[in-house]
């Protein structure tokens, strides 16, 4: 939790977008895993955290624009709660710490909203919040999204997209825990382990630092599957492991990084060849990222590097410009170069990528390799995001495109097929846009073949 003036300033900044009305920002409730009292780890709604700061369940925040008053509605602790939970600070006292003097019982919210006009809220990703707001506002929950405020959503995105120096400090803490998770994996990995055993070792670092994983850890020797959540393979010499994981601080700020490293401790010639191309792609992005250019242009320059390097080794042929226009790179890099990062690992994705990651300069493409580009817009100082180029030889996709003669004038499929089962990799770091360029967040991270092999040589 920040000092209360931070939350007051954030709410006042949001208030300036509107001349009248009532803004409702619900927090999350506990989410039952198998029955009511057996819940998933609690994760507060990030917009509620941003404006109200309280990391407990069952709150609703209100900004009364008409009367310039902020409220938190909730239910204070009863003696029954205290029996199970021990002594608790009153909600009213907690509210004061975020600059709110008006704590009200949640049961009075219905009467508070009675006869109020111009009530503003955004779409919700939790069904219970949809039902709660629908009941309060007497709307059909099946038509909930017809009543959301586009203006409120855009205002929240505008405020949250630009990170303050305090936020960047917190994100960097999460990035450094994430870094330690990756280094622990490199120091622990050995032939004969199961993927889930390695995951347990690296997630211990997360727990040790009072963090949760910022998303479901991807730890796999089948890196060609982009979001491979299976962790049952036994690691063996010759395998290349892809690790995509992150830490989420108690205050919600997230880290997200990906590394790839050989189980044996040494990259094979093929692994080394393609990994060096991957790092050239990453370095190109790091070299050109700066304010006032679009992230789509960075993505395409990274794809240019991929095609140029693949042409050198006879995997593709023809004009680079024509291949870029046709989207040939999507066969080998079907995902986008990165995404916003903050209180969510894909920051504010609940509001929609087209609102968070796009602006007037670009619209969503249908091309494979562009349609999954989460961040496309003009970059501004204070934006925090990931850079994660990848190289994948996806058997089913290669087979499909070859059978359809797709890109037949550009792709040497016989050569490409030689690497199926050998190449599935990406490398990811977290960046902030500065006034003149960019800065990678966190302590130095191993990147080159030599740096990674040096760590593996010293493993336990």
N, C-alpha and C positions, 0 to 999 in steps of 0.2 A: 504494500500500500504506500502511495506517495503522500506527501503533505496535503492537507485538506485544500489549500489554495489551488493546487493543480486541478482537482476535480471541480472546484467552483469555476475556475477559468474555462475548463472544457465545456461545462454546461452553459456558461455565459456565451461562449463562442457559438454553440449550437443555437442558442436563443436568438442570436443576431440574424439568423436566416429567416426568422418568422416574426410577423407583426402581431399575431394573435393565435389562440388555440391552446390545446392541451396535448403534450407529447407523452406517450406511454412507452416505457422501455422495460419490458419484463426480464427478470433474471430467470435462471433455470431452477427446476426442482430436482430432487433426487430421481434417478432413473432405475426402476427395479430390474434386476438381472434375472431372477427366477421367482421371487415373491416380494412383497412390499418392503420388507425390512432387510432384504439382501440385494444391495444396490451396486451398480457400477461405480467406480471412483467418480466423485462429484467434479464436474467441470462447469464453471460459471459461464454464462453467456458473455462473450467478449465485449459486446457493445455496452452491456450493463456494467461490466468491470471498468470500461474506459470512462464512463461518465459518473458512476456511483461507487466504484471501488470495493464494495463489500463482497467477500468471497464465500457467502453462505447461501443455502437454498431458500426458495420460496419468498423472494422479494419482488416487488414491482416498483420501479422508479417513475416519478411523474415530474415533468416540467410544466408548471402553469405559466404560460407566456403572458396571459392577460394580467395576472396579479404579481408576476415576477417572484414566484415562490416555488421551491422545490420540495418534493415529498419522497419519503420511502414508506411504502405500505408493506406490512408483513405481520407475523405473529410472534410475539415475544415468548420467551421460554416459560413453560409451566413447571411446577414441582415434579410432574411426571417426567418431563424432559431432563431435569436436573438429576433425578434418581439414576438415569441411564448415562448421562453425559458428564455429570459433575457440575460444579459452579460455572455459570456462563455470564459474560458481560452482557448487560441489557442491550437490546437492539437500538434503543434511543441513544445510548452512549456511543455505540459503534457508528451510528448515523452522524453524530456530531464530529467524528474524526474525519468525515469526508465533506464537512461543511453543510450538513442538513440538520436543521433544527426541528423539522416537522416529521416525526415518525408517527404513523397512524396504523391502527389495527386493520388488517387486510379485509375484515368483515365490513368495514365502513366504506370500502372503495366504491361499491355499487351506488350508495347514496351520494358519495362525492361526485361521481360522474353524471348523476341524474341531471338532465336538462343542460348539460354542457354541450357546446357546439364546437365544430372544427377539431375533432379528436384525431390526432395523428399517430400512426404506428407503421411499422414495417412488416414484411412477411416474416413468418416464424418457421423454424426447422423442427421444433419440438411440437408434437401433436397436442400435448397437455397445455402448452401456451396458446395454441390456436383455439382450443376448446375454452380455456379460461377467458381470453379476450372476446371470443364470440359470445359467450354468455353475458359478460359485462356489457357489451355493446349491442346486444340483441341482434346479431347478424347470423346468417347461416354459415356454419363452419366450412361447408363445402364450397362456399363462394367467398371465403376469407380474403383471398388475394385481390378481389375486385375492389376492396376498400382500403388497401394500403396506400401510403403516401409516397409517391415517387420523389417529391421534393425533400422529404425527411431522409429517405434513403441516400439521395445524392449528397445532402449536407453532411451526413455521418461519414460517408466515404471520403469526401473532400477533407474533413478534419483528420480522420484516422490514417489516410494514406501518407500524410507527411508526419514523420516521427520527430518528436522533440529530442534534445540531447539526453534527457533523462530516460526516455524510452530506448534510445539507442544503447545506452549503458546497460539497461536490463536485457535487451536482446543479446548484447555481446556476452553477458554472463551465461545466458542459455546456450549460445554458440560455443563457449569454452567448455561447458559440461558436455555438449555434443562432441566436441573434439576429443575429450577424454574418453568418451564411449568408443570412438573409432580407434583410438590408440590402444585401449584395453583389448579390443578385438584383435588387433594386429599382434599384440604381445601374447595373446592367449591361444590363437588358432594353431591347430596341429592336425595332421592326418589322423583319421579314426574318430574324430568328434562328430557329433550330430550338429546340424545347423542350429537347432534349438538350444543346444548346450552353449554354443558361442553367444547366442542371443541372451541367455541367462547371465553370462559373464559381463556383457557390456551393459545390460539393463541394471545390473547391480550398481554400476557407477551412477546411473540416473537416480536410483533410489537413495544412494548414499548422499547425494547432494540435495535431497528433499525435492526431487523433481518427479514428474510423470513423463513417460514417452510422449512426445508431441504428436505422434501418429503411430500406427502399427508398424513395428520394425520390419524392414525387408532385409533378410539375411539369406542369400541364396547363391548356389553355384549355377543356377539357371537364369542368368542375368538378362537373357533375351526376352524373358517374360517381364514386362515393365513393372508391374505391381505384384510380384510373386510373394504371396503370404504363406506358402507352404515352407516348412522348416524341418523336413524329415530326412533329407539327404545326409549320407555319411560323407564327410570331407575326405578327399584323397589327393595324393600327389598328382599334379597336372591340372587340378581344378583351379579356376579363378573365381574368387568369391566377391559378390557385389553386396555391399552393406549400405543401406539407406536408412538413416535413423536420426532421431533428434530428441532433445530434452525440452520440457515445458516447465518453467519456474512456477513456484506456488502463486505468484502474482499473474500468471498467464502468458508471459512472453516466451517465445519459442525459438529454437534453433533447428536447423535442417541441413544435413550434409550427407554426401555420398562418397564412398571410396571403393576402389576395387584392388584386390591384392591376391597374390598366388598362395595357395595352401602350402606349397613346397618351400616357399621362401624366395624362389627365383621365377621371374617371368619367363615363359617359353618364348622362342623367337617370334612366333605368331602373336602371342599375347603382347609382347613388347612392341611389335610393329604397330599394332592397332592402338595400344595404349598411348604411344607417343603421338599418334594422330589426334587422339582424344584430348591430350593436354595442349596440343597446338590450337585446337578449337577453343578450349577454355582460355588460353592465353590471349587469343584474338579478342574474345569478349572483354576480358579484363583490360586490354589495351585501348579499346575504343569507347567503352561506356563512359558517358559524361552527360551533364544536363543538356536538355533541349534537343536530344535526338530520340527517335522512337526505339522502343525495345524490339519491335518487329525488324527494324533495320539491322540491329545487332544480331538477332537470330539468323537473318539471311546471310550476313557476313560469315557467321560461324558455319552455316551450311555450305557456303562457298569454299571454305577451307576443307571441309569434308570431301567435297567433289573434286577439288584440285588434288588432294592427296590420293583419293581413290583412282583418279585418272592416271597418276604416276605408276600405280601397281596394276593397271589394266582391268580394274573392276568396272569402270565406266569409260565412255568414249564420247567424243563430239564436243560441241560448244558448251562451255560452262554456263554462259548466259542463258542459252536455250534450256539447259537442264534446270537452272534455277527457276526459270519461268514455268516450266512443266511440273516442277515439284518432285524431281527424281530423288532428291535427298530424303523425302518422306519414307522411302523404302528402307532406309538405314537409320533415320532419326525421325520417328513418327510423332514424338511429343515436342512440346514447346521448350524454349530455352530456360524458362524459370517462372516464378510466381512471387507475388507480394508476400511479405513475412512480417509478423507482428504478434498480436494477441491470439491469432490463429496461425497455424503453420501454412495454410493457404489463406492469407489474411482476408477476412470479410467475404469469403467465397459463398457464404449463405445469402449474400445480396446479389450474387450472380457475377460471373467473370466479366461479362460484357459491360457491367457498370464499374467494376473495380479496376480492371486491367485494360480497358479500351477507352478511347476518347474520340473526338471529331476527326482524328487523323487516320483512323482505321476501322474496319469492320471485320467480322468473323469470316474467314475463308472456309471453303469446303475441301480444300486440298489436304491430303494426308501430309503431315509435317507442318501445317499451319492451322488446321482446324482445332488442334489441341493447344494452341498457343494461349496460355493464360494471361500473359502480360504482353501488351502490344503498344501501349500508349507512349506519349512523350514523357521522358524521365525528368524528374524535378528534384532539386536538393531536398534531402530528408526522406526520399523513398528508400525503403529497405526491401530487398528481394533476393532471390536465389539465381545463381548461374549454374546450369546443369546440362551441358551437352552430353550426348550419348551416341554410341555406335552399337547397332543391333543387327544380327542376322537371324531374322525370325523365320523359321522353316515354313510355316503355313503361309505367311505373306509372300515370301519369295516364290513358293510353288504356285500360288494363285496368280501373281503378276506374270510369271513365266508362261503359264498355261493360257493367259489372256493376251500374250504378246504385248503387254503393257510396258512402255519404255524400252521396247526391243531395239530401237535405234540408238539407245544410250547405254544400256546395261549389258555387260557380258555375263550372262547368267551362268554359263559353265564355270567361269572363274569364281563367281560369287558363291556358288554351291559348295566349293571346296572348304569354305569357312563356316558352314552351318554346324552348330554345336560347339564352336570354339570361341565365338565372339558375342558377348552381351555385356556392355559396360557403360557406365556414366561416371562423371566426376562432378561434384557439386560443392559450391561455397556460397557464403552469405555476404551480401554487399550493401553498402549505403552510398547513395549519390551525395557527393560533396558539392561545394560551390563551383569547383573547377574540374572535377573528375569523379573518381570513385575510391572507396576504401574497402578492402576485404575485412570483415569483422572477425574478431577472435585472435588468439595467439597463432603463431605460424603453424601451418598444417602441411604434412608431407604431401608432395604432389608428383615429383618425378619418379621414374623407375628406380633410380639410385637411392633416393630418400626413403622410399617404401621398403626396398630390399634391405637397407641398412637397419631399419626398425625390426624387420622380420628376423634378421640375423641375431638380434639380441633378445628374442622372445623367450618366454619362460620354458 
